[in-house]
């Protein structure tokens, strides 16, 4: 039996998205519920996946396309390629996951030198017919034949200049008639053969080209950023044309059932009279707000409004709708769940629950955790004095500063060198996607709220200002002018996507505030999730910020930062060096006593900030040489002192320090004398830290606070290491309780960050009350990667070449590192059923990794304070998905 590969719109349904793509499934659904949709058919994603291998369509698929085309001709009462009453079609992509603008579209297909005349006669509108013909040649040549659009735009601009026109709309039929032969001559000169005149050949070439566009560079970049599987493929939709460029009673536009920037329930969008769809998206003309349609075509406006309300109620989500008005008749060309800013996604989800349209679980699943990270960072300080250059349309909220860059390749280069960039373009196109990815924000001089720049920026969560017509961009000179001022490439500007302001120089920022809707959503998330969420915090300030964001404790407090490592507390670095450079135990103990007092105060303040939540404290972890000066710099200082006959005492001190630095130097310090190995060889160091922790805990308990410290010994790989350190910890706890007269609870555990610890976790669990997975080091030791070297030299290429699906330091490698976590959890619970299991590596704030941690049954995740809301939401989504899977499996 021949597989069905082509579906007429009326044969599909909304739940066939994986087969028909999002666009095809929604066109089918709109057709079935009776909306005015131009008829058409969809070629499935299965065909696309086969095409990627064979680069051709099978005879069976071609036969089904011909049958569907015949059915379309019958519906429309027109013939494809007919010289008297021609049928014209659009050919569009449509993946199962929305990828706006990333793949290709061709409109007005079926036109040639004969059918254009027939179209002119049939419509009694030569201007419309010849405008459509030149558009078709331009789009087909770009998409199918690979000829750059700028070649055609140059011809168009020359004709406008010749006649004193500034806009395409001013050109008339005779002008387009003169342009078309020049377009065709350009094609023949470029590819060495004439523009194809056979409509059927045009159709087959267009279908192939849309399938090819699944693998174009911008689509690949978009999928990589949005973690869309490469294997999905795109469907192809062939649809009878509805024309918005037939005169003043025709129009085309895009509208949303709610504001995609703010989430407010209002009819929102833009349209252009006497235009086709690409005019709106490309930003070639500045469109009118949708409210203007109420004045010019009130009946169409009312019909559109009602249909949009119907679609939102049907899909139970904010809808993005493309429409065309042809001679006063409304056609719906597409609907989909609209791209929205993080702020809008939260408000819409909460409002839909309050309106009774969706459940709390559905609301949680509607908001992308990664995207809300963008609203947790600073915005422009409202009190700041700003040097505002111009104001455009506020297309995507947020603030960004960076150097001006005028082309995407340059943006990639400068961003790769560590510079923050703002990409400035007349308008963006899908070919600019790689530059948009690396930019802090996007500024365009043309386009509206539904232009490419606006839609893609909102999807990425990047600030964007569009339609800033006051700035005059000179791409050749790499500069723009505004009110007599010249801003050149490399000059710093800022944009405010909330106000549309373009500002000279960098801007001061303030911390964000969580909206009432956001707090509501997070409250629902807390009701649903089963994993706890803690924060990685080393100071009382970080701890308080984490609590503001809803952290339920500290999962990682790095004590080396309290020693002065990493630039914190430089005065303590002096004492730490005294400890390291001590000639004997007596000297070392004197330095440790000073550090104990400092650390006790640190722990007291952190316990106080987190009361009554738990605090996990990791004992000293990095190699000791990190507390000492750089060996090369020190050697130069010694050499200069010797050469110049410097102060003898200073020279002796420097020489002594250099000897110690060299003695502590290691070939591979990340695998050397660090972590618990330090506590084994110099137990007095760890004993000092443990004593400081328990003295602080005793003081807090005495003052009525509820404190239960969790002492974490890092880098354990051998059970005897933890056995020794556990005995020491328990001994010091007893001593402090006796000395202070205060009884307190505490826990002792370890980080699981080397493979040996994972595979011997049952032995280790006999001495550990908790495990915390240090997935940064566990990834390094499992892969045998040095993170800094790997990310700097080859990891990006590994991801690009699909050696790895993604950077394993960003999202956990489930098959390798994840397997280590799974083994350790299973063995740990076997030995100690009540063991507490957490993660404190960077994966603790990654939504995809959190879903994995839910599946292996971790007790909590811990992440940076600013990612706590992300983790709360991601943990709730993981729990909701797991619950859904269990419910589904129980009914099978």
Buried (B, 14 or more C-beta within 10 A) or exposed (E): EEEEBBBBBBBBEBEBBBBBBBBBBBBBBBBBEEBBBBBBBBBBBBBBBBBBEEEEBBEBBBBBBEEBBEBBBEBBEBBBBBEEBBBBBBBBBBBBBBBBBBBBBBBBBBBBEBBBBBBBEBBEBBBBBBBBBBBBBBBBBBBBBEBEBEBBEEBBEEBBEEEEBEEBBEBBBEBBBBBBEBBBEBBEEBEEEEBBBEBBEBBBBBBBBBBBBBBBEBBBBBBBBBEBEBEBBBBBBBBBBBBBBBBEBBBBBBBBBBBBBBBEBEBBBBBBBBBBBBBBBBBBBBBBBBEBBBEBBEEBBEBBBEBBEBBBEBBBBBBBBBBBBBEEEBBBBBBBBBBBBBBBBBBBBBBBBEEEBBEBBBBBBBBBBBBBBBBBEEBBBEEEEBEBBBBBBBBBBBBBBBBBBBBBEBBBBBBEEEBBBBBBBBBBBBBBBBBBBBBBBBBBBBBBBBBBBBBBBBBBBBBBBBBBEBBEBEEEEBBBBBEEEEBBBEBBBBBBBBBBBBBBEEBBBEEBEBBEBBBBBBEBBBEBBBBBBBBBBBBBEBBBBBBEBBBBBBBBBBBBBBBBBEEBBEEBBEBBBBBBBBEEEEEBBEBBEBBBEBBBBBBBBBBBBBBEBBBBBBBBBBBBBBBBBEBEEBBEBBEEBEEEEBEEEEBEBBBEBBEBBEEBEEEEBBBBBBBBBBBBEBBBBBBBBBBBBBBBBBBBBEEEBEBBBBBBBBBBBBBEBBBBBBEBBBEBBEBBBEEBEBEBEBBBBBBBBBBBBBBBBBBBBEBBBBBBBBBBBBBBBBBEBBBEEBBEEEBEEBBEEEEBBBBBBBBBBBEBBBBBBBBBBEBBBEBBEEBBBBBBBBBBBBBBBBBBBBBBEBBBBBBBBBBBBBBBBBBBBBBBBBEEEEEEEEEE
